[in-house]
Amino acid sequence: MNRVSRVVPAVAVATLLLSACGSSDSAEPAPSTPSNSSSSAATSSKSSTATVYNLPGSGVFPEGITAADDTFYVTSTSDGAVFRGTVGSPDVSVFLPGGADGRTGAAGIDVTDDDDRADHLVIAGGATGKVWVYDVDSGDLVATFTNGLGADATFLNDVAIADNGDAYVTDSRSPALYRIPVEQMTAGTQDGPLETFVSFDGTPFAYGEGFNANGIVENDNETALIVVQSSTGYLYRIDKTSKEVTQVDLGGATLVNGDGMEMDDDTLYVVRNRDGLIAKVDLDDDGRTGAVTGEITDPSFAYPTTVAALDDRLYVVNSQFDKRGGEPVEPFTVSAVPE
């Protein structure tokens, strides 16, 4: 997800609603031409290289995205709807209707992709403090979890499903990283308590004003989780065994406004929402050091939030959060650009 980060003036509310996922080449026909051009990146004179997918509905303000095989899923912060699209097809449809199962808002999203297990979607519910798990094939609700915190105290922002099937959920307001063990995720639990995997209190990951923990991925060798702090632009590494929290050494670089992230081999893609771009980070296998090696922009980007990688292309959610309360360009879109 750009899945999918929010409170105070309109732009801040948008940011709090962030999560927060080159070319697959000529094989992918263009469902439409770029229609959004409101981000700072859109001021570039460079022509767009994006394939643009239109999302159905009005006032969607999408946030999170995840993908598996040739299918991608996108969340709506406005009503919690989840859309489903197929690479190369112009038709993106509603997969999970907004408001169903108490899903009044949705941010980050991830999907399991394991031949040994049924595939599930895990959806972070922002200020609801809830997480929903759905069967990908049927769309049936499998389980729900909650941290029991009020809307002013929590914003469940982004989801990463580790290689072993456990799901990890960031909270941008409360200094905790939650885990849902795979056994619980598929056991039909309803409103089960979210397990605090790590409390950030007393660690180098100091929560401050603004949005804190946002995008999350598992590192390349699967020993740790990498989380971006939106307000500072720092990356943090959480060891899955020792639970030690350390700051990733980026050689002095920061990723301010970091939102959704995607790990593709040894390249970490970090969406910087207000900046209208995706930063490319060469991250070592252990996730302790990295270097920012470039940026990806496109005129179709419109306050991008989250990113997913499929077949050498990046699928980017255009949230238009900067136009919340104003006049967004509709339809809302997802841009597929070369890595």
N, C-alpha and C positions, 0 to 999 in steps of 0.2 A: 504496500500500500504503500505516498505517498503519502495501502494503503492508503494514518494517515495519520496536534499541537494546538490560550484562547479566553479573554474576558475584558472588559472595559470598552474603549471606543470601537467603532465598526471594524477597523483593520485589526485591532487587537483581538476582537472576538473571533475574527477569521483565523488569526494565527493560533488562537487557542483551539480552534477546531481542526488544526492540521494533524496529521498523524504524528503516520506516520512514521521499483521498483520502479549507424554502422551497418552494416546493412544486411538485413535478411534478404536484401537484394531485390532483384527484379521479379522474384517469384510471388511477391505480395502486391496485388492490385490495390489501387487507391480507392477506398470507399468514398472519400470526399476530398475537397480541397480545403486548406486551412481557413478557418473562419474567425478565430480569436486572435487578437493582436494587441492586447492591452498591457502586456508585461513589459518591463524595462528591456528585456531581450528583443522585443518586437521592434525596437527602434533601429535595429541593425538593417543595413541595406541588403544583406545577404538574402537570397531567395530561400524559401523553406524547403527542407528535405524530408518533411514529415508526411506520413500517412495519417489522416485525421479521422477519428471515429466519433460520431455524434451520439450523445446520450439522450434517451427519451425523457420527456417531462420538462417542467418549468421550475425555476428556482431550486435546482438540484444541489448546487454548490458541492461537487464531489470532493472526496479526500483521499481515500485509500485505494490501493490496487494490488492484486496478486495475480499470478498466472501459473498455469500448468498445461503441458502439452500445447495445444493451439487455442486454449481458452483463457480469457482474462475476466476478472471480477472487479467491480468498482463500487465503492460505498458512497452514499449520500449523507452529508451532515444534516440536511434539512429535515428528513423524516425517517432515516435509517434504512432506506431501500438499498438493495444490492442489485447491480446490473451485471449481465453476462454478455460477453462478446466473443467472436471467433476471429482469429487472424485472417485477414483477407476478405471478410464479409462486411458489408455496410450495415448489417442489422445488429444493433445492440438492444437487448430487451431487458425487462424487469425479471430478475430471477427470484428475489425475495421482496415482497411488497413492503413499503414503508409502514411503520407502526405495528407490524405483525409481531407477536410474541413480546410486546413491550419494547421493541427496537425503535425508539423514537429518534435516535441519532446513531450514526455509525462513523467510526474513524478508521483506524488501522484494520487490516485484514490479511490473513495468510491462509494457504491451503496446503494440506498434506499431499504428498506425492510419493507413495510407497507401494510397490507391487505386493507387499506382504500384508497391507492393511487397507481397509476401506478409506476412501478419501473424504476429508472433512474440511469445511471452511470454519475458521475461527475469527470472530469479529469483536473488536474492542468498541465499547459503547460510550466513550467519552465521559461526559459528566454524569451519565446514568450510573457509573460505577459497576457496570455489568459486562460480561463476556458471553457471547452466544456461540454454540457449536452446531453446525448443520451438516447433514449428509449431502455430499456434492451431487450424487446421482438423483436422489429423490427430492431434495430440498427440505426434508423433514428435520425438525428441531431435535437434536440429540441430547444436549445438555446446556445448562446455564450456570454461571458463577458470578459472585458479587463480592466486593470488598466492604460493603456496608457503610461506606463513607457518603456524606452528603455532597451535592453538586458543587458546593463552594470549596470542597476539600479534595476533590479528585478529578482527574481527567485521564481515563484509560485511553492511551493514544495509539500505540502501535503494537504489532504482534509479530513474533518470529517463531516459527516451528523448527525446532532443532532436528538434527538428523535422526535422533532416537524417537521422535514423535512428540516429545514434551513441547508445550507452548509457553512462551515467555511474553509478558505484557508490561509495557512501560506505563508509568503514571507521571504526567507532566506537572502535577501539583503536589502530590504526596511523595516523599522520598523513599519509594519502595519499588522493587522489581518483583513482579509476581510470576509464579510458575504454575502451570496446570499439567501434572503428570499425565502421560498418554493414557494410563489405565483409567484415570478419573474422567478424562475427556470423552471416552467412549462408553462410560458406564451408565449413562442416562441420568446423571446427577442433575437436580433442579435447584437453582439458587444455592449451590454449594459455596462454601467460603473460599475466596482466593488465598492461596498460600503465599506468604511473603518469602521469596527466595533470598533476597538480600535487602536489608535496610541501608540506605545511603548515609544515614546519620553517623557522623564521626569518621567518614571516609573522605578521600580526596574529592569525591563527587559532591560538592556543596551546592545545595539548592538555594536559589536566590529569587529575586523578582523576575517576572516574565515566565516564559515557558522553559522548562528544564528538560528532563528525559523525554526524548521524542523517538526518532527512528532507531530500530534495533535489527541486528543481523547476527548470525553465528559466524565465527571466523573460519578461515579456510581449512584449518586442521581440526575443527570441531571441539577445541578445548575451552573456548571462551565465547562470550557474547560481547558485541561492540555496540555501544549506545552513544548517540550524539546529544549534546546539551544545546538546545536551540539558542538560548540567550547568550551563551559565551562562545559557541562554536567549537568547544572542546569535544574530543572523542574519549570515551572511557572503556576500559576493558574489564570485564567481570569474569574471573576464572570460574568455570563450572564446577570444579572439584573443591578448591580451597575457598571460593567465594571472595577472594581478594579483589579489591577494586583499585585500579591504577589508571592514570591518564596516559593515553596513547601519545607517543612522541611523534609529532608531525613537523619537527624541525622549526618550530615557531609559527607555523601556519595555523589559521583557525578557519572554522566552517560556520560562521555566524549565520543564523537563520536556517541552520540545518534541520531538515524535516525527514521525509522518508529516505530509506537507504536500501541498496541492493548489493549483495556480494556475488560477483561473477568471476570464478576462479580467484586470482589474486588481486582483482580490481574491485575496489569499493566505490560505488556511485552514491553520492550524497546530494539530494535535492536541496538547494538553498532558495526557499520559497520567495521571499521578498526580492531577492536578487535576480530571479527569473532564470536560473541556470542550474546545471548539474555539475558538481565537482568530481573529478576523477582522482582517486587516491590509490597509489600503489602501496598496498598493505602487506606486511610480511605475514607468512603463514601463521605465526603465533599471535598476530594482532597487537604486538607491543610497539612497533614503530611503523611509520608510513610516510609517504611524500605525496603532496598534491602535484599531479602531473599535467593537469589540463582542465578545461571546462567545455561543456556542451551547451549550446544555446540554439534556439530556433525561433523564428518570428511567430510561430503558432503557440508558443508558450504563453500562458496567461495565469500568473501566480501559481506555478507548478508546486505540487505538494509531495507526491510520492511516485515511485518508479518500480517497474518490474522488467526483467530481462527475458526475452524470448527470441531465439534464432538470430542472434547478433543485432537485435534491435532493442531499444529501450522504450517501454510504454509508459507515458508520463501523463499524470492527471492534471488537467488545467482547472484549478478550483475557482479562480476569480474571487478569492476571498476579499481582495481589496475593493470589490464592487458590492459586497454584502451591504444591503441598505441603500444601494444605488441602482444603477441600470446595467446589469451584466449583459454580455453578448451571448445570445442563445441561438442554437442549442449549446449546452456545455459539452466539452470534448475531452478526448484522450488523444495525445500525439504519439505516434510511433516514429522514432528517429534512429539513425545509425549509431551504434556504440562508438 
